[in-house]
Amino acid sequence: MQKKPKILLINPTGLYRNGKPITQSKTYLPGLTMLQLGAYTPDHFEVKVISESSEKIPYHEHWDLVGIGGMGGSGLVRGWQLADYFKNKGSKVVMGGIAASLCHQEWTLEHAHTLVTGEAEDIWGTVLADFLKGEMKQKYQMTQPPDITKFKTPAYHLLNKRNYGFWRPVQATRGCPFTCTFCSISEFFQQSYRKRSIEQIIRDVRAAKKHRTRYITFVDDNIGVDFKFCKDLWEALIPEDIIWASQCSLQIGLNEDMLALAYKSGCRILSFGVESVNKASLKSIDKEWNNPESYAKAFSNIKKHGIEISTEMIVGIDGDDKNVFEDTFNFLMNNRIALPRLYIITPVPGTPFYREMEAEGRICDRDFSKYNGGDAVFRPKQMTTQELQHGYWKLYKQLYSLPNIYKRLAGNEAKLSAFMRLFVWGTNLHYRKHIKHEITPGIV
């Protein structure tokens, strides 16, 4: 009997400042891409999915084909390292994902045999067919977006449960219609926003639940764009008895009916990209539709409806001066944000912000492993690069000091169960550990 060709699909980890791979005991928020590709891989292949942050890569085994993704600069650089290794071992190596699609293609093709750009669901079968014929091309490019209403159920059985937390990924929508200049998601999906069918989403939720968990992360970039769609989905989720989290625009914070329904459907944590409390900074990144004057009211309303808040904010935008660190700290503490995440604005190759910084000659560091949201790689307008770098980590360490964790979480209004409250506390301590080592929370 002929042996099945062996495929290894890797989600690379990020890198410490000394260049070593970041590892931890579990992958708490697993990605979906490799599980999607696993579902689109025919049965005549043997497939293994690895999250390098929590699983050891089986270097000792022979792999006929190795597929590597990678989020952000640090993850992509680690992906290049892995590609070099497996290429030298005789495996065929294919790379793809958002970072590899947006950056200069020759950067990745120096390491991998093949580059897939764009969304891969409709391309993967062709790549595999060409591989079997020994005719893999150097480049495969998406010609049109795949029909997300026809996606297969992700191959959740490929997750090694011992190395993952209790959350399981499901996707309801793909993309984001907004045009934020720094955002790789907006550029990768070309400001498109597509919705799956409610029936398929529920099908995937049920498949994820078979892994003995009721905790679902909708890995959408902005689940709350279309309130009619959300209403239909959240009503359908009520009988599924799940607990879920996702990312959303802050406009939902002023919609009482949607918040009540979200909570009833199992929503307990929403993450919001508020980016800044500075109107001039928001305008410079094409996000002036965010209104800082309404933030406090929206946050209070969300928590009043029982939902906990995570935020993502950016420092170093052109409207920011050195006061941005104190202003951001006071804002997050005053609003008792449970899970604040911070980033230095980064000129991600392929984005409008990158093109702007390149045209103005303001990029000062070309080490792509530093393009991780925690390193200043360009010259800001109203402070030095060093001041931005120092102020960022000082702010993060201040936010996640033990007394300030307690101040943000004690007496919080959100109606979480004891288990979920413990999860939020644990996540704060996990982030605190990463910050101590100057690892940007969220990159692994």
N, C-alpha and C positions, 0 to 999 in steps of 0.2 A: 504494500500500500504506500502510495506516494505521500511524503510528509508535507504538511501544510506550511506555506511560507510564514515566517514569524514577523509580526509587526510590533514595534515598541512605540507607544505614543507618550511623549514626555511634556509635562508642564514644568519648565525650569523654575528653580528658586531664584531669589535675588542674591546679591553679593554684599558681604561686609565691606567696610572701608579698606581692609587689608586684602581684599580680593577673594577671600574664601567664601564658599557657598553658605547661605543662611539655612540652618536646619532647626526643626522643632519637633515635638513629640507627635503632633497631629496637624492636619490641614483642616482648619475650622470652617472655612467658607470655600468649598471646592468649586472650581470652575466647571463650565458645561461643555466647552468646545471639544475636548478629547472624547467625552462621552457621546457627543453628537457624531463625531467621526467614527467612533466604535460602532454606532448603530448603522452607519452607512458602509461598513466594511463587510463584504460578502463572507459567508460561512466557510469558504475554502481557504481563509486565512486564520492564523492563530494570533490573537490580539491581547496585548497587555497595556494598561494605562498606569502611568506613574506620576504622582505629585512629588517632585524632588524635595520640597520643603519638609516632608515628613516620611518619605519612603526612600530606601536605598535603591539606586539604579543598578539593575543586574548587568554590570559590566562583564561578568564572567560568562554570560550566555551569548550565543551567536544570534544576531538579529538580521534578517534579510533586509528589512526596511525600517528606518527610524524616522518618525514624524515629531517635529519639535515646534512648539508655539513660543509664547513669551510676551508678557505684558510689561510695557515700559522699557526704558533703556537698560536698566540693570538686568532684568529678566532676559532681554534679547541678547545682551553680551554673554550671559551665562549659556544661553541657547547656542551661540556661536562656538563656545568652548566645547560643549557637548557634541555639536556637529563635527568639529575637528576630530574629536576622539573616535566617534563611530565611523567616520569616513576613513580614517587611518586603519580601522579594524576590518574594513572591507564591506561595511553596510552601505546601502544606498540611503541617503539622507535628504529628507524634504522638510522645508521650514515654511511657516506661514504665520498668520495672525495680524493683529492691528499694527504693532510696532514694525514688523518686517514688511508689511504692505506699504506703510507710509514713508519709511526712510529710503535712502538711496539703495536701489536693488543690488548694486554691485557689492555693497557692504556684506550682505547675506550670502551672495553667490561666491564670495571668497571662501566660504566655509561649507556650504551645502551644495549637493548636486542640483537640487531643484528648489525653486521658490514658487509658492502659491500666493497670489495677491487677491485680496477681496474675500468675500464669504465663500467657504469651502464646500458646503454641502453638495452642490451640483458638480463640483470639480473633482472631488475625491475619487469617485468611481472611475473616472477617466485616468487619473494618476495611477490607480492600482492596475487598471487594464494595461496601460503602457508599461508599467513595471514588469508585469508578467511576460510581456513580449520583448522585454529588454530594450524598450524604445522610450524611456522616460525623457521628457523634454526638460530643458533648463528652466523654463518659465511656463506657468499656467495662470491665466488671468481671468477673473470673473467677467463674463460679458454682460450679464444682467443679474440682478439680485434673485436668489432662490425664492420660491413661493413658500413662505413660512407657514401657510395654512396646511401644507402637506408634509410637514416634518415627521420623521419617524420618532418613536419614543427613544429618548437617550438610553444608552446602554449602562444603566445604573449597576448592573451585575458586575461591571468591570472595576468598580470601586472596592478597594480593600478596606473593609469597615474598621479594622483595627487601627488604621492610620488616619481616620477621618473623624471629625466631630459629629454632632447630631444633626446639623443642617444639611439639606439636600437641595441642589439647584434645579429650578424650573424656569422656563422663559415664557412670558405672556406676550411681550412686545419686543420689537427690535429697533434700535436707533433712537434719535431725538430730533425734533424739528427745529431746535434753536441753533443759533449761529455763533456761539461763544468762540472767540478767536483762538483760545488756547487749547481747545478740546479736540483730542484725537478721535473721540467717538463721533462727534459731529462731522469731522472731515472724512472718516472712514466710511460712514453710511450716507455721506452727501446730504445731510440734513433730512434724510427720509425717516419716516416713522410708520412701521407696519405692525399690524395686530394679528395674532393667531386666532383661530376659532376657539370659542369657549369650550367646546366639546374636547378639542385636542389638549387644551391646557389641563382640564380636569383629568383626562386620560393620563397625562404625565404626572400630575400630582398623585394619583392613585398608584402609579408605578413606583414613584419615589417612596411612598408610604410603605410599600412592601419591604423596604429595608429597615423595618421596625423603628420608624421615626414619624412624628407628625409635625416636624419642624421644617418648613420650606423657606428657602430664600429665592424670591423672584429676582433673577439676575438682570432684570431690565435696567436700562439706563435712565428711564423716566416712565414709571408705570402709570402715572396719574395725568397724562396729557388729555385723554378723551374720557370725560366723566360718564358719558353714556356707556361706553365700553366697560369702564370700571364698575359701574353699577351692575351690569349684567354678570360680569365675572365674579364680583364679590358676593352677589346673591347666590351664585352657583357654588361658591366655596363654603357657604354656611353649613350645609349638611356633611361636608368632608371632615369637619372637626380638626382643623389644622391650626398651627401657630405659624405666622409668616412675617417676613421682613422684606423690605425692598427700598429702592431709591425713587424719589418723587420730587416734583416741583413744589415750591412752598405755597403756591396758590391754593392748594387743597386746605391749607390751614384756616381759610376763611369760609369754607363750605361745611356747614354743620351736618347736613344730611350725609355727605360723603364720608366724613370722619366717623359718624355713628355707624354707618354701614361697614366701613373698613374694620372697625373694632369688632363688630359682630361677626365678620367673616374670618377673624383670627389674626388680624394685623396687630402687632405689638411693638414693632420698631420701624420707623421710616427715616431714611437718610436724605438730607437736603443739601444741595450745592448752593449755599448762600453766598459763597466766595468772599464777600467783603461788606463792611458797614460804611464804606466810603463811596459816595455816589460817583465821584470823578473816576475812581478805579473801576467801578462797574461799567461806566460808559466806555472806558478805554478797551474793555474786552468784549464789547457788544452784549452786555448783560444788564443794561440799564432798566429793563423791565422788572428786575428785582428791586423791591422798594424797602430799604433799610428801616424806614419809619413804621412799617407794618410787621417787621420781624417778631417783635416781642409779643404782639397780640396773637399772631399766628402760632407761635410756639406755645403760648399759654393755652390756646384753644385746643391744640393737638393733644397736649398732656391732659387737659380737662376731659378729653374723650378717651383717655386710658392708654394712649400710644406714646411710647418713649421716642426720644429724638436723638439722632446722630447728625452731625453737621460736617460739611467739608468747606474749608475756607483757604484762601490763597493770600500770601504776602509777597511783596515785591513788585506789585503791579505799578504801572506808571503814575497813578494817582497817590501812591503810598509814600509817606515820608517816615522818619524814624518813630513817629508816634503810633504807627500801625500796630506795633507789638503790644503796647499798653492798651490801646483801644480794643484790640481783638481779645485780649485777656479779660478786660472788664466786661465786654459783651457776653462772652461765653460763661463767665462766672455769674453775672447778674441774671442771666436766663437759665442758669443751672442746666446747661447742656450735658447730657449724660455721657455721650460718646463723641467728643470733638476730635476731628482730624484736620490736620493742617498741612499745607504744601507750599513750597516756594514755587512761584510760577515758572514753568519750564518751557523753553522753546522746542517743543517736540517736532522733529522733522516731519514735513508734510502739512503742518497746520499754518493758518494765516499768521499766528504769532511768531512762528519760526521764520516765515518769510519776511516779516516786518523787522525782526531783530537782525536777520542776515543782511537785509538791505541797509540798515543803519549801522552795520559794523559793530554791533553790541554783544555778539557772542564771544566769550573770552575763554571757554573751555570746551574742547572737542572730544573729551573722554566720555564716550556714550554711556559708560557704566554709571556715570554721575547724573544721568538724566532720569532721576528717580523721585523727584519732588522734594528731596531733602538736601540738595546741593545747589548753590547759586552758580550757574554756568554762564550768566550774562551780566551786563552792567545795567543795574537799575537806574532810574532817572534821579531819584532824590536821596540816595544814600550810596555808599560804596558796596561792592560785591561782598566784601568782608563783613561789613555791618549787617547786611541782609542775612548772611550765613550765621553769624553769631546770634543775632536777634531772634532768628527762627528757632534755634535749638534752646536758647534761654527761655523763650516763651513756652515751648513744648514741655520743657522740664518743670517750669513753674505750674503749668496747668495740671500736670500729672504728679505733683508732689502728693504725698499721702494726705495732708490736711486739706488740699484743694480737691482731691478726689472725693473726700468725705463731704465737703461743702457742696459740691455739685450734685451728689447723689442723695444726701440725707434729706428726708422729707419731700422727695420728688412726687409730683402729682400723678404721674402715670400709674395706671392700675395694672401692675404686672404681678404675676404669680410669684411665689417665693423662688421657684426654680429660675424664672426669667430674670428676676431681680439679682439672683446670684450670678447668672450669666453676664449681666451688665457690669457688676462689680469685678468679675473675673476678667472680662475684656479690658477694663481699665487697668488692672494689674498686669495683664499681658502687654498692653500698649506701653505701660510704664517701663517694663523690662526692655522692650525694643528701643524706646527713647533713650534709655541709659546707655545703650550701645550705638546710638545715633543711626538706628534703622528706622526709616520712615514707616510708621504704622500703616498697614494695609497693603504693602507691596508683596508680602508672602502670606 
